[in-house]
Each structure stands twice: as C-alpha cells, then as structure tokens.
Amino acid sequence: EYFEAVAKEEKEQESLVSWRGNYGDNLQVSALYKYQVNNFDETVERLPELELSWYQQPISDSGFYMDLRASASSLRHRHADLPDEPRHGRLDISNSWSYPVTGLNPYLAVRPFAFARYTGYEKVLDPARDFTDRTAFGSGMTISQQWSRTFPTGSGGMFQDLFGVDSLKHLVVPEVSYLNIFSSDLSPSETFEVDEVDAFDVAQRFSLSLRQALVTRFDDRGGGEVERPLLGLRNTALKPSSFRRRHLLDSEISLVFYPDEVRDNEGDELSLLVLDHTLRASDSLSLRSWIALDPN
C-alpha cells in the first residue's frame, strides 16, 4: 500500500550542511552541521561534528592492521514537547588492531582483533559533574571460509549470446565472529544518550552469517578494471584484468547470539534473522529484498 500523505508530508525533516574528503584508498575526513529548524521536530543538533576515519592501515611489514576513528562534536538533543537538553561537547576516539592469520589459508581466514575506546564528555546528566570520560576495551575474533566454483557458459551459449557473459562464478562465504566488550567505566544511563556512541556498553555476542554471490564475467580486454577478491586484505599490488565483473546476485543471511541475553538483548537469546538479497539486473538497475524474522 502507498500512502501519499505519509510519504510526502509526514517523513522526518532534516536541515544540514555536510562535507567529506577522501584521501588515498582508506582515509576519510568529514564535517557535519545539523540543526533544528521546526520546533515541532525532534532533532539531535550537531553544531558541528568533525570526523576522521582511517581503515585497515598496514603497520609496516609487521602483519598488523590498524583502524582509527575519531570525532569531535558539539551536541544538543532538542525535543518537540520537552525542554531542550543542554548543549555539550564530546570527543570520541576508537582504535582497533587486528592480525590476520595467514598460515591457515586457503582453508580458513582467521582474524583476531582488539580495541580501545576513549570518550570524553563536557557534561553528563549529573549537573554536579563537569568533564567526565569513559574508557572501554574489547577483543574478539572472526573466522570465515570462502568456497567458489566457476561455471563456463561455453561459446555460443545463451548467456554469451544475449548478455556477453563468458563465465558465471558462485561464491559461498560462511563466517562466525565473536565480540567481547569486557570493560567500560561509564554507564549509558549517565549520559544524555543522543546516539550510538553514548549507548556503547559492555556486551558479548556471536555473529553468524552466510553470504553467497553470483558473479558474472565479461570480456573487456584493455578495460583496465582491477579485480578484487570477495574477502581478503587490502592489496595494492593487484594488476588490471582483461575482463569486467559484476555481482549479479548478493545474498546474506545473518543472526546474532547473545550469551548474556538479559544484559545485552532485553532477554532474547537471538537477534532478528535477517535475509538480505540484492539482484543487479544491470549497471543502472538493482532490486533488493530485505526480510527480518523473529526466531524468539
């Protein structure tokens, strides 16, 4: 059913100015200025918010990879019917390190990781406290496999004649990830809890997923596109290929198990079972189906 008034008149309104710059292949800097225009809308104002993200940076030849994310914000939660919360500053820095274990390839991809997070608050709910900070630590491991098989379409076949496809590849990637945030010295209930940064807390969970992909290959000699694996590390030594690829179908089924369900998931041992499918009919047309089922 399509409700025209809801779609055109009742959606949440936003007023903002943003900027983003990408440097190299793994460094991003962004700025956001978001403010409330209508006093009948509930808005988290960011006046402004500056953010830096540095992804999967190899540390020399040590085998370690580093992720760094830092943000500085001036925030205010403005309600529609309640008094505004005070404007406050926040600094958030998260640094994670991982060491992909290469000795088990090609059978298993194992990636242990650990991280530290620091958040400083100019103000919290208790007006008697001035600057308050939070330090958190966590660790975990991701284990995955990748299986694939290529099916040649053969010369003169239907796929090649109609679509120019000379092969079809099926990939299957099962993955298990464990995360344990074992230390955090500030409860979210002590903050204004305006977004997911404030909601960060001790937690433990197992994430399970099964991803499948159908990849088509087109002859494109001289096209110069760089081929990258479905899984794997950043690799700057990859060479341009003589063909062009397109992910015809991406399918992922995911589920999260919570050992301490009372603390971490409101009493439910399992998260929603998510089935996410995307069919790319062409470079300009894709169809997506997203379904969530409650196994509890």
VOBAGU-464121 format. One line per field, with one value per residue: residue in one letter; z, y, x of N, C-alpha, C, CB in turn; residue number from 1. Coordinates in steps of 0.001 Angstrom, whole numbers, padded with zeros to 6 digits. Glycine has a CB too. Layout:
res <- c(A,...)
nc3 <- c(Z,...)
nc2 <- c(Y,...)
nc1 <- c(X,...)
cac3 <- c(Z,...)
cac2 <- c(Y,...)
cac1 <- c(X,...)
cc3 <- c(Z,...)
cc2 <- c(Y,...)
cc1 <- c(X,...)
cbc3 <- c(Z,...)
cbc2 <- c(Y,...)
cbc1 <- c(X,...)
n <- c(NUM,...)
END
This chain:
res <- c(E,Y,F,E,A,V,A,K,E,E,K,E,Q,E,S,L,V,S,W,R,G,N,Y,G,D,N,L,Q,V,S,A,L,Y,K,Y,Q,V,N,N,F,D,E,T,V,E,R,L,P,E,L,E,L,S,W,Y,Q,Q,P,I,S,D,S,G,F,Y,M,D,L,R,A,S,A,S,S,L,R,H,R,H,A,D,L,P,D,E,P,R,H,G,R,L,D,I,S,N,S,W,S,Y,P,V,T,G,L,N,P,Y,L,A,V,R,P,F,A,F,A,R,Y,T,G,Y,E,K,V,L,D,P,A,R,D,F,T,D,R,T,A,F,G,S,G,M,T,I,S,Q,Q,W,S,R,T,F,P,T,G,S,G,G,M,F,Q,D,L,F,G,V,D,S,L,K,H,L,V,V,P,E,V,S,Y,L,N,I,F,S,S,D,L,S,P,S,E,T,F,E,V,D,E,V,D,A,F,D,V,A,Q,R,F,S,L,S,L,R,Q,A,L,V,T,R,F,D,D,R,G,G,G,E,V,E,R,P,L,L,G,L,R,N,T,A,L,K,P,S,S,F,R,R,R,H,L,L,D,S,E,I,S,L,V,F,Y,P,D,E,V,R,D,N,E,G,D,E,L,S,L,L,V,L,D,H,T,L,R,A,S,D,S,L,S,L,R,S,W,I,A,L,D,P,N)
nc3 <- c(000000,-000686,000840,000194,001587,003899,002822,001543,003270,006018,006669,008412,008801,007849,008348,007148,006597,004895,004440,002803,002485,000664,000952,-000543,-000417,001935,003865,005381,005834,007395,007770,009563,009882,011564,012281,014147,012617,012634,015429,016166,015502,016517,017123,016911,017318,015674,016055,015232,013813,013551,011855,011577,009746,009463,007719,007964,007896,007001,009195,008646,007842,009650,009763,011181,011234,011363,012581,012847,014372,014882,016453,016967,018598,018959,020678,020897,022145,020947,021791,020801,022489,025001,027346,026008,026002,027575,025673,024740,024607,022958,022730,020878,020484,018821,018571,016857,016506,014389,013475,010853,010450,008460,007973,007830,005470,002303,003639,006017,007072,009513,011914,014566,016876,018692,020687,021799,023379,023817,025344,025887,027838,027955,029528,031600,032683,035455,036986,038744,038010,036079,033502,032183,031574,029579,029384,027416,026655,024434,022698,020207,017627,014210,012055,008960,005851,002355,-000424,-003797,-007181,-010644,-013470,-016748,-019483,-022090,-025589,-027797,-026225,-024443,-022456,-023238,-025815,-025428,-023291,-023301,-021464,-020355,-018333,-015175,-011763,-008624,-005292,-001880,001416,004589,007907,011208,013987,016956,019628,022427,024621,027293,029242,030465,031797,032242,032492,029994,030936,032418,030683,028193,026108,023178,020763,019082,020059,022728,023705,023860,025510,027932,026483,024936,022211,019591,016181,013340,009938,006536,003426,-000009,-003451,-006860,-009523,-012534,-015547,-017993,-021170,-021512,-022738,-022260,-020740,-018152,-015484,-011999,-010457,-007496,-004624,-003050,-000295,001885,002313,002086,-000913,-002643,-004822,-006840,-010241,-013242,-014850,-017712,-018081,-017194,-014248,-012655,-009829,-009928,-008190,-004767,-001647,001726,004850,008205,011758,015263,018308,021791,024638,027256,027549,028991,029884,027482,025354,026007,027130,025115,023511,020853,017975,015442,012581,009649,006237,003417,000182,-002953,-006277,-009179,-012007,-014092,-014842,-014048,-012757,-009977,-007737,-004512,-001702,001585,004502,007762,010371,013439,015527,018158)
nc2 <- c(-001190,002260,005274,008418,010887,010285,009605,011980,014140,013526,012527,012494,015594,017175,019449,020374,020753,019316,017924,016004,014468,012316,010575,009002,005460,004748,006684,009063,012196,014154,016596,017871,019860,020182,021166,022233,023294,023440,023759,021767,019390,016620,016695,015860,018030,018882,020754,021963,018659,016927,014472,011775,008994,006126,003392,-000044,000069,-001011,-001872,-001170,-003926,-005706,-007305,-006540,-004737,-001578,000250,003436,005724,008897,011501,014769,016615,018993,018847,018751,017725,018275,018433,017873,018332,018564,020177,021494,019614,020389,021968,020243,019259,016633,014172,011490,008624,005810,002959,000220,-002953,-005521,-008869,-010680,-014145,-015897,-018428,-020463,-020284,-021781,-022516,-021529,-018252,-016376,-013890,-012355,-009681,-006581,-003778,-000353,002251,005654,008139,011420,013648,016823,017502,015595,013731,014230,017251,018143,017142,017907,017775,014540,011254,008236,005017,002215,-001268,-004012,-007210,-009792,-012228,-013179,-015695,-017221,-018802,-019343,-020504,-021495,-021847,-021999,-021648,-022218,-020623,-021403,-021266,-019627,-020067,-019370,-017344,-016080,-015230,-013543,-011792,-011392,-012720,-014637,-016415,-017752,-017311,-018871,-018028,-018909,-017919,-018651,-017293,-016664,-014586,-013318,-011110,-009326,-006920,-006082,-004221,-001138,001988,003794,004162,004012,005133,007298,009314,011714,010229,010462,009229,006304,006266,007094,005008,002889,000056,-002525,-005771,-008922,-011098,-013441,-013460,-014707,-015544,-016156,-015763,-015448,-015261,-014513,-014089,-012503,-012590,-010529,-010223,-007870,-006647,-004623,-002886,-002335,-002651,-003299,-006376,-007648,-009765,-011399,-011649,-010714,-009076,-005612,-004927,-003632,-004412,-005568,-006285,-004726,-006346,-008345,-008431,-007654,-007485,-008261,-008266,-010272,-011349,-010845,-012316,-012564,-014116,-013542,-013691,-013083,-014251,-013999,-014549,-013509,-012733,-011208,-008921,-007860,-007991,-007478,-009762,-011672,-014430,-014529,-012482,-010672,-012685,-012028,-011679,-010758,-009724,-008861,-008164,-007465,-006330,-004840,-002342,-000063,-000770,-002275,-004676,-005092,-007176,-007239,-008936,-009591,-011877,-013067,-015212,-015741)
nc1 <- c(000845,000437,000815,000213,000221,001695,004181,004976,004510,004742,007216,010382,011959,014989,017679,020682,024240,026888,030210,032699,035848,037948,040977,043652,043158,041971,041454,039421,037866,035424,032774,030010,027149,024321,021042,018129,015193,012362,010336,008615,009718,011728,015133,018584,020982,023994,026660,029390,030007,032970,034827,037141,038241,040139,040970,041884,044806,047950,050617,053661,055724,054764,052508,050314,047205,045607,042815,041374,039255,037993,036189,034869,032455,029808,026957,023365,020312,017228,013920,010464,008251,009297,011555,014634,017677,020843,023433,026367,029817,031668,034171,035352,037277,038344,040318,041476,043139,044261,045251,045612,045646,047683,048652,046790,045435,044520,042211,040992,040126,041332,040954,041986,041288,041644,040607,040564,038736,038057,036114,035212,033274,031829,029637,027407,024469,024314,024368,026282,028689,031485,033660,033639,034817,035087,036448,036986,037415,037948,037771,038112,037285,037282,036215,036295,035357,035934,034354,034254,033080,033486,031489,031691,030123,030301,031055,028894,026691,023552,023810,026156,025528,023288,023932,026656,028235,030919,031469,030323,030389,030100,030034,030491,030383,030764,030678,031845,031772,033146,032597,033671,033093,034616,035124,034013,033781,031718,028315,025712,023345,024105,024699,023561,022713,022385,022997,024446,027041,026938,025395,027102,028420,029375,029359,028571,028741,027934,028228,026687,026883,025952,027050,026359,027212,026677,028687,029247,031194,032627,034089,036547,038816,041588,040156,040957,040032,040399,040688,039270,039240,036373,036569,039258,042495,043513,045130,047630,049030,047620,046826,045544,042797,041798,039134,035733,033806,030661,028599,026067,024176,023816,023642,022765,022509,021959,022568,022509,023811,023337,025102,024706,021795,019956,021266,022276,020408,017732,016575,016192,017658,018458,019012,017123,016515,018010,017446,018939,018877,020196,019683,021314,020363,021387,023934,022653,020323,018933,017522,016233,015683,014710,014349,013195,013045,011684,013185,012725)
cac3 <- c(000000,-000789,001469,-000381,002598,004785,002087,001112,004261,007406,006919,009243,008074,008315,007786,007446,005611,005149,003536,003010,001610,000687,000664,-000730,-000513,003239,004824,005112,006764,007103,008667,009512,010675,011510,013262,014152,012042,013115,016849,016392,015143,017449,016368,017581,016628,015657,015763,014198,014130,012693,011992,010798,009695,008819,007676,007550,007545,007387,010014,008072,007415,010859,009649,011892,010569,012334,012260,013760,014130,015870,016169,017947,018327,019871,020531,021713,021806,021031,021744,020286,023558,026272,027333,025344,026830,027411,024642,025362,023705,023129,021960,020839,019741,018849,017881,016872,015876,014005,012921,010073,010498,007063,007845,007632,004122,001856,004246,006984,007262,010947,012183,015931,016962,019999,020508,022950,023021,024811,025091,026890,027827,028647,030523,031674,033306,036789,036795,039650,037387,034921,032463,032532,030449,029583,028726,027163,025987,023917,021806,019540,016529,013075,011329,007760,004740,001051,-001395,-005074,-008366,-011863,-014481,-018060,-020250,-023378,-026749,-028482,-025296,-024320,-021674,-024008,-026960,-025038,-022315,-023423,-020280,-020737,-017213,-014012,-010573,-007404,-004081,-000612,002478,005964,008816,012630,014624,018407,020163,023878,025214,028668,030202,030151,033149,032320,032005,029101,031676,032999,029624,027560,025188,021971,019609,019393,020814,024146,024070,023910,026850,027943,025728,024411,021204,018466,014945,012335,008635,005346,002254,-001309,-004555,-008242,-010194,-013970,-016117,-019372,-021823,-021593,-022903,-022304,-019909,-017045,-014152,-011065,-009828,-006069,-004100,-002224,001027,001848,002824,001090,-001675,-003621,-005915,-007821,-011586,-014022,-015524,-019085,-018118,-016279,-013415,-011998,-008884,-010376,-007014,-003435,-000690,003050,005968,009398,013048,016392,019548,022970,025814,028388,026836,029849,029892,026163,024302,026596,027484,023975,023194,019447,017283,014277,011470,008531,004903,002589,-001176,-003964,-007651,-010057,-013370,-014997,-014109,-013596,-012178,-008999,-006937,-003199,-000785,002960,005333,009127,011079,014855,015932,019572)
cac2 <- c(000000,003514,006375,009585,011932,009865,009651,013319,015198,013149,011995,013346,016653,017445,020612,020138,021001,018320,017884,014815,014348,011009,010702,007643,004476,004312,007796,009927,013296,014695,017619,017920,020886,019821,021993,022154,024446,023431,023404,020597,018206,016215,016716,015905,019025,018689,022153,020932,017386,016638,013046,011202,007532,005539,001988,-001149,000567,-001943,-001304,-001611,-005330,-006499,-008158,-005928,-003718,-000648,001102,004574,006602,009973,012526,015834,017100,019833,018201,019143,016988,019195,017686,018594,018718,018638,021177,021074,019233,021380,021721,019716,018780,015223,013671,010029,008037,004347,002427,-001245,-003633,-006899,-009614,-011814,-015336,-016326,-019796,-021405,-020148,-021185,-023205,-020662,-016881,-016106,-012510,-011848,-008222,-005950,-002342,000533,003396,006729,009148,012483,014427,018113,017429,014385,014004,014794,018616,018403,016660,018690,016885,013118,010454,006790,004189,000884,-002203,-005200,-008068,-010783,-012978,-013504,-016887,-017371,-019607,-018937,-021586,-020967,-022698,-021244,-022388,-021575,-020642,-022031,-020394,-019794,-020332,-018321,-016232,-015343,-014593,-012481,-010835,-011263,-013314,-015828,-017358,-017434,-017812,-018961,-017940,-019154,-017444,-018705,-016511,-016583,-013521,-013184,-009803,-009196,-005626,-006560,-003143,000212,002543,004789,003577,004894,005829,008506,010292,012160,009125,011020,008353,005010,006449,007120,003715,001885,-000525,-003900,-006667,-010131,-011666,-014226,-013105,-015768,-015100,-016954,-014898,-016076,-014300,-014949,-013070,-012713,-012035,-010085,-009952,-006418,-006500,-003233,-002039,-001857,-002738,-004095,-007440,-007823,-010920,-011086,-011442,-010600,-007857,-004611,-005385,-002581,-004984,-006197,-005748,-004652,-007583,-008185,-008641,-006837,-008323,-007667,-009136,-010419,-011594,-010890,-012827,-012764,-014486,-013233,-013900,-012809,-014974,-013263,-015421,-012829,-012093,-010249,-007664,-007336,-008013,-007386,-011078,-012591,-015010,-014353,-011271,-010972,-013391,-011095,-012202,-009571,-010171,-007802,-008625,-006368,-006701,-004129,-001351,001026,-001278,-003342,-004983,-005563,-007727,-007268,-009591,-009876,-012811,-013133,-016612,-015892)
cac1 <- c(000000,001180,000093,000868,000438,002781,005442,005358,004313,004960,008546,011228,012641,016339,018358,022090,025280,027933,031355,033524,037008,038608,042394,044139,042082,041478,041394,038269,037617,034095,032242,028552,026464,022900,020352,016670,014500,010982,010310,007768,010504,012780,016383,019878,021789,025450,026980,029266,030658,034120,035127,038229,038202,041321,040581,042751,046127,049016,051679,054928,055640,054549,051328,049204,046410,045042,041674,041278,038107,037966,035183,034670,031102,029038,025660,022216,019091,016092,012673,009295,007328,010007,012635,015858,018810,021919,024434,027576,030847,032039,035306,035302,038396,038348,041487,041474,044271,043963,046385,045114,046499,047783,049143,045693,044888,043247,041079,040332,040598,041196,041366,041794,041392,041447,040411,040386,037899,038021,035090,035181,032030,031848,028572,026594,023173,024514,024890,027397,029918,031921,034189,033574,035285,034826,037447,036436,038313,037281,038545,037284,037898,036433,036650,035478,035840,035406,034282,033781,033145,033217,030751,031807,028879,030555,030889,027626,025604,022542,024326,027139,024887,022361,024474,028095,028853,031669,031522,029496,031080,029286,030846,029826,031272,030269,031518,031496,032533,032915,032962,033518,033450,034701,035350,033552,033630,030654,027066,024944,022289,024661,024887,022319,022405,021788,023218,025042,028281,026570,024809,028168,028499,029874,028483,029201,027855,028420,027530,026769,026382,026233,026941,026519,027260,026831,029482,029370,032417,032506,035360,036725,040261,042010,039314,041779,039437,041182,039912,039499,038503,035216,037142,040709,043096,043840,046284,047925,049810,046751,047003,044305,042434,041337,037696,034932,032941,029501,027921,024689,023334,024424,022673,023359,021648,022740,021918,023397,023505,023789,025235,024068,020687,019250,022034,022649,019379,016397,016054,016131,018961,018793,018565,016312,017147,017925,017707,019182,019208,020256,019844,021734,019987,022288,024720,021790,019082,019082,016344,016666,014688,015224,013332,013626,012170,011980,013245,012430)
cc3 <- c(000000,-000230,001089,000682,003511,004083,001823,002217,005669,007669,007740,008378,008698,007629,008161,006282,005915,004084,003852,002007,001785,000217,000589,-000838,000842,004291,004416,006221,006395,008156,008462,010420,010495,012618,013115,013583,012613,014567,017155,015968,016239,016673,017309,016789,016770,015131,015999,014729,013091,012930,011066,010886,008875,008886,007274,007048,007958,008149,009548,007542,008595,010726,010369,010996,011631,011743,013300,013373,015258,015459,017320,017602,019385,019661,021391,021214,022037,020798,021184,021412,024906,026205,026659,026360,026609,026297,025307,024282,024003,022196,022034,019943,019920,017996,017999,016088,015569,013401,012162,010085,009104,006913,007564,006252,003262,002549,005201,006943,008708,011233,013632,015963,018405,019774,021854,022483,024177,024394,026229,026725,028579,029762,030454,032417,034682,036651,037705,039063,036172,033834,032969,031329,030659,028812,028598,026402,025526,023010,021158,018425,015464,012329,010134,006784,003448,000099,-002685,-006157,-009564,-012896,-015816,-018825,-021618,-024535,-027440,-027567,-025158,-023572,-022493,-025170,-026542,-024203,-022436,-022268,-020697,-019584,-016064,-012798,-009367,-006205,-002854,000509,003829,006898,010229,013254,016097,018862,021661,024297,026721,029692,029658,031468,033241,031714,031044,029823,032339,031967,029086,026511,023928,020749,020066,020145,022310,024608,024188,025340,026753,027248,025272,023397,020161,017247,013902,011023,007560,004143,000993,-002380,-005870,-008998,-011664,-014476,-017595,-019936,-022043,-021739,-023077,-021442,-018674,-015682,-013273,-010410,-008357,-005583,-003264,-000787,000871,002313,001705,000398,-002775,-004822,-006971,-009167,-012299,-014774,-016925,-019197,-017076,-015522,-012934,-011056,-009279,-009184,-005776,-002445,000640,004064,007243,010655,014141,017613,020718,024159,027066,027835,027671,029819,028505,025153,024878,026803,026353,023644,021778,018939,016216,013250,010214,007240,003951,001218,-002114,-005321,-008521,-011500,-014395,-014170,-013522,-012929,-011216,-008199,-005614,-002383,000589,003866,006704,009808,012531,015307,017411,019822)
cc2 <- c(001239,004638,007673,010641,011576,010022,011071,014368,014823,012565,012999,014361,016896,018695,020495,020573,020023,018424,016630,014821,012991,011176,009304,006697,004117,005420,008733,010960,013904,015726,017687,019035,020645,020556,021824,023447,024554,022984,022235,019299,017916,016040,016637,016862,018695,019991,022491,019595,017142,015189,012645,009687,007037,004036,001092,-000680,-000448,-001229,-001898,-003037,-006248,-007497,-007607,-004900,-002866,000073,002205,005405,007624,010994,013517,016514,018091,019457,018868,018374,017918,018404,018553,019129,018895,019724,020616,020641,020238,020977,021271,019223,017333,014886,012155,009513,006531,003845,000908,-001777,-005062,-007533,-010817,-012964,-015945,-017782,-020820,-021292,-021328,-021758,-022316,-019270,-016512,-014716,-012146,-010336,-007779,-004451,-001645,001734,004389,007753,010155,013346,015734,018133,016057,014733,014642,016192,018935,017952,017526,017724,015449,012309,008976,006100,002778,000050,-003415,-005991,-009059,-011471,-013235,-014681,-017057,-018319,-019025,-020118,-021009,-022030,-021852,-022147,-021665,-021689,-021280,-021079,-020695,-020090,-019146,-017117,-015400,-014599,-013388,-011391,-010635,-011855,-014557,-016808,-016829,-018083,-017765,-018973,-018158,-018808,-017563,-017971,-016545,-015515,-013433,-011824,-009784,-007824,-005847,-005451,-001825,000862,003679,004187,004535,005678,007113,009616,010732,011159,009630,010130,007093,005132,006420,005777,002616,001387,-001925,-004807,-007870,-010747,-012466,-013847,-014196,-015224,-016102,-016061,-015715,-014993,-015047,-013822,-013431,-012040,-011736,-009862,-008444,-006106,-005024,-002311,-001532,-001921,-003651,-005125,-007528,-009031,-010474,-010829,-011250,-009242,-006850,-005035,-004374,-003115,-005653,-005497,-005655,-005947,-007284,-008419,-007759,-007753,-007540,-008684,-009191,-010574,-011598,-011288,-013055,-013076,-014302,-013350,-013637,-013568,-014227,-014216,-014830,-012023,-011050,-008894,-007029,-007254,-008120,-008764,-012082,-013102,-014694,-013003,-011652,-011741,-012550,-011803,-011011,-010024,-008965,-008426,-007423,-006776,-006035,-003124,-000250,000555,-002409,-003476,-005579,-006051,-007854,-007787,-009866,-010757,-012898,-014600,-016822,-016169)
cc1 <- c(000879,000319,000800,001179,001602,004130,005907,005324,004752,006332,009357,011967,014012,016880,019832,022968,026400,029017,032149,034664,037646,040050,042996,042965,041503,041420,040269,038128,036270,033706,030733,028051,024967,022169,018844,016086,013091,010944,009387,008472,011519,014076,017570,020745,023273,026047,028455,029775,031750,034540,036264,038143,039380,041160,041743,044111,047189,050117,053003,054766,055359,053403,050125,048506,045726,043833,041613,040067,038054,036924,035138,033349,030665,027579,024597,021001,017900,014816,011547,008428,008002,011072,013886,016902,019939,022880,025726,028541,031202,033198,035291,036421,038358,039497,041488,042663,043866,045205,045841,046121,046533,048183,048060,045058,045320,042021,040292,040962,040301,041758,041054,041995,041178,041313,040314,039586,037877,036974,035106,033941,032230,030820,027923,025308,023305,025110,026064,028734,030236,032397,034192,034031,034961,035939,036895,037454,037510,038195,037594,038040,036846,037043,035722,036153,035292,035506,033736,033897,032747,032560,030919,030499,029062,030310,029569,026456,024666,023096,025308,026499,024039,023026,025981,028864,029619,031853,030678,030136,030148,030224,029974,030806,030555,031233,030945,032383,032144,033423,032690,034022,033450,034900,034829,033157,032610,029392,026360,023858,022787,024847,023528,021835,021682,021988,023943,026366,027989,026014,025855,028351,029087,028857,029285,028242,028637,027580,027776,026222,026780,025983,027168,026502,027355,027501,029592,030633,032206,033903,035484,038200,040620,041177,040012,041141,040270,040277,040278,038708,037316,035641,038635,041177,043264,045119,046548,048679,048942,046888,045658,044054,041934,039840,037020,033977,031723,028905,026446,023750,024205,023358,023370,022264,022468,021893,022949,022894,024134,023889,024591,022892,019961,019950,022113,021515,017973,015756,015961,017526,019410,018293,017557,017145,016923,018301,017763,019665,019182,020546,020163,021479,020894,023072,023853,020503,019393,017789,016812,015476,015332,014107,013942,012595,012615,012003,012913,010960)
cbc3 <- c(001220,-002265,003031,-001474,003432,005237,000780,000009,004291,007823,005587,010049,008072,008053,008310,007769,005640,005176,003669,002878,001890,-000207,001739,000419,-001192,003744,004894,004982,006716,007044,008409,009924,010231,011642,013103,015588,010505,012243,017663,015630,013779,018199,015503,017692,017176,014759,016610,012921,014154,012978,011696,011296,009095,009507,006715,006472,008211,006152,011536,009129,006719,012022,010172,013196,009603,012787,012218,013731,014039,016017,015940,017950,018260,019620,020887,021655,022661,019998,023140,019384,023683,026627,028773,024471,026505,028728,023772,026350,023800,022850,022490,020333,020218,018348,018460,016289,016788,013007,014047,008622,011558,006335,009080,008687,003479,000377,004976,008409,006249,011804,011215,016918,016023,020986,019676,023567,022662,024967,024944,026796,028453,027664,030302,032386,033418,037656,037032,040978,036980,035315,032039,032972,030251,028959,029510,026374,026930,023174,022573,018995,017033,012136,012249,007096,004901,000486,-000880,-005470,-008226,-012427,-014096,-018875,-020412,-023536,-027735,-029469,-023947,-023609,-020402,-024517,-027701,-024267,-020918,-023563,-019200,-021276,-016750,-014202,-010295,-007415,-003997,-000503,002215,006422,008324,013360,013908,019208,019446,024636,024782,028785,030539,029124,033638,031588,033186,027995,032729,033658,028492,026919,025901,021702,018498,018123,020425,024406,023050,023367,027530,029404,024514,025563,020524,018763,014413,012785,008286,005290,002334,-001564,-004397,-008891,-009547,-014716,-015923,-019473,-023174,-020343,-024115,-023696,-019513,-017301,-014229,-009999,-010532,-005279,-003265,-002281,001979,000457,003486,001727,-002262,-002974,-005371,-007348,-012395,-015003,-014726,-020008,-017880,-017051,-012212,-013028,-007409,-011320,-007141,-003046,-001201,003490,005829,009297,013164,016686,019487,023291,026086,029164,026381,031301,030420,025595,023347,025713,028063,022741,023389,018609,016657,013661,011300,008764,004461,003258,-001667,-003603,-008160,-009839,-013639,-016161,-015016,-014752,-013280,-008060,-007690,-002444,-001288,003425,004667,009926,010409,015668,015640,020321)
cbc2 <- c(000006,003810,006200,010186,012148,008400,008914,013751,015587,012174,011669,012498,017952,016235,021968,018662,022497,016888,019168,013517,015457,009976,011568,007223,003231,003208,008564,009094,014376,013565,019016,016560,022362,018279,023476,021896,024339,022510,024592,020751,018405,014900,017979,014477,020433,017435,023058,021338,016199,017626,012201,011714,007022,006006,001794,-001955,001934,-002633,-001581,-001536,-005759,-005585,-009515,-005267,-004356,000368,000286,005437,005787,010638,011890,016866,015938,021383,016732,020693,015668,020363,017169,017686,017694,017275,021635,022198,017783,021554,022988,018572,019656,014287,014249,009529,008617,003766,003026,-001798,-003599,-006957,-010064,-011382,-016377,-015465,-020180,-021192,-018819,-021369,-024430,-021260,-015871,-017197,-011527,-012542,-007535,-006275,-002066,000972,002941,007402,008499,013347,013618,019263,018548,013214,012727,013877,019627,017706,015164,019703,017313,012701,010643,006456,004195,000973,-002634,-004819,-008807,-010143,-014320,-012279,-018168,-016007,-021098,-017700,-022767,-019707,-023959,-020632,-022526,-022199,-019234,-023257,-020562,-020872,-020703,-018856,-016745,-016281,-015606,-013070,-011295,-009847,-013658,-015430,-017594,-017921,-016992,-020241,-016578,-020640,-015965,-020174,-015053,-017975,-012167,-014335,-008668,-010327,-004459,-007540,-003024,000201,003040,006112,003225,004082,004908,008194,009714,013535,008064,012384,009083,004230,007777,008221,003313,002466,-000561,-004387,-005939,-011150,-010560,-015771,-011712,-017047,-013690,-018260,-013730,-017130,-013326,-015334,-012933,-012177,-013004,-008791,-010729,-005707,-007328,-002751,-002776,-000486,-003245,-003199,-008797,-006547,-011814,-012221,-012631,-010866,-008151,-003202,-006814,-001472,-005981,-006174,-006621,-003479,-008348,-009136,-010125,-005723,-008875,-007189,-008632,-011621,-012936,-009522,-014135,-011513,-015970,-011832,-015349,-011281,-016450,-012085,-015697,-011898,-013135,-010775,-007913,-008172,-009175,-006529,-010921,-011900,-016503,-015491,-010506,-009675,-014856,-009872,-013244,-008612,-011279,-006739,-009365,-006009,-006327,-003421,-000743,001904,-001755,-003070,-005962,-004451,-009112,-005838,-010923,-008570,-014219,-012317,-017164,-014660)
cbc1 <- c(-000955,001592,000020,-000004,-000835,002578,005306,004467,002880,003928,009264,012231,011798,017261,017731,022332,025784,027337,032244,032683,038025,037848,043114,045068,042581,042338,042756,036970,038770,033043,032914,027935,026881,022697,020749,016135,014449,010101,009891,006446,011217,012399,016475,020539,021495,025882,026114,030045,029622,035310,033883,039611,036858,042666,039426,042071,046391,049601,051437,056077,056938,054280,051630,049698,045368,046102,040335,042577,036763,039361,033785,035873,030115,029292,025763,021970,018957,016222,012307,008466,006246,010643,012969,016406,019279,022693,024670,027231,032085,030823,036660,033918,039766,036994,042798,040158,045536,042779,047383,044818,045981,048772,049859,044643,045338,043097,041559,040421,039912,041931,040660,042771,040361,042631,039153,041765,036455,039421,033681,036440,030866,031585,027519,027366,022378,025438,023793,027158,029788,033059,035620,032129,036794,033424,038792,035106,039478,036018,039690,036028,038514,036259,036640,035227,035428,036175,033396,034575,032219,034515,029238,032953,028343,029692,032063,027745,026156,021297,024997,028209,024022,021205,024148,028452,027789,033014,032985,028016,032362,028371,031561,029336,031716,030085,031643,031675,032295,033624,032180,034287,032440,035817,036840,032349,034962,031055,026139,024316,021706,025980,025763,022517,021540,022365,024032,025254,028972,025544,023765,029496,027100,030146,027842,029551,027052,028344,028002,025982,026922,025348,027952,025407,028454,025456,030889,028132,033605,031648,035476,036138,040761,041979,038095,042170,037985,041858,040152,039100,039425,034191,036826,041219,044441,043983,046055,048724,050796,045291,047981,044358,041371,042083,037352,034144,033722,028449,028104,024556,022560,025063,022014,024167,021112,023334,021322,023479,024023,022827,026701,025092,019706,019164,023446,023719,019628,015501,014734,015504,018920,018199,019762,015742,016565,018836,016608,020225,018212,021340,018567,023242,018534,021502,025766,021449,018111,020287,015382,017405,014148,015720,012814,013840,012186,010943,014614,012853)
n <- c(1,2,3,4,5,6,7,8,9,10,11,12,13,14,15,16,17,18,19,20,21,22,23,24,25,26,27,28,29,30,31,32,33,34,35,36,37,38,39,40,41,42,43,44,45,46,47,48,49,50,51,52,53,54,55,56,57,58,59,60,61,62,63,64,65,66,67,68,69,70,71,72,73,74,75,76,77,78,79,80,81,82,83,84,85,86,87,88,89,90,91,92,93,94,95,96,97,98,99,100,101,102,103,104,105,106,107,108,109,110,111,112,113,114,115,116,117,118,119,120,121,122,123,124,125,126,127,128,129,130,131,132,133,134,135,136,137,138,139,140,141,142,143,144,145,146,147,148,149,150,151,152,153,154,155,156,157,158,159,160,161,162,163,164,165,166,167,168,169,170,171,172,173,174,175,176,177,178,179,180,181,182,183,184,185,186,187,188,189,190,191,192,193,194,195,196,197,198,199,200,201,202,203,204,205,206,207,208,209,210,211,212,213,214,215,216,217,218,219,220,221,222,223,224,225,226,227,228,229,230,231,232,233,234,235,236,237,238,239,240,241,242,243,244,245,246,247,248,249,250,251,252,253,254,255,256,257,258,259,260,261,262,263,264,265,266,267,268,269,270,271,272,273,274,275,276,277,278,279,280,281,282,283,284,285,286,287,288,289,290,291,292,293,294,295,296)
END
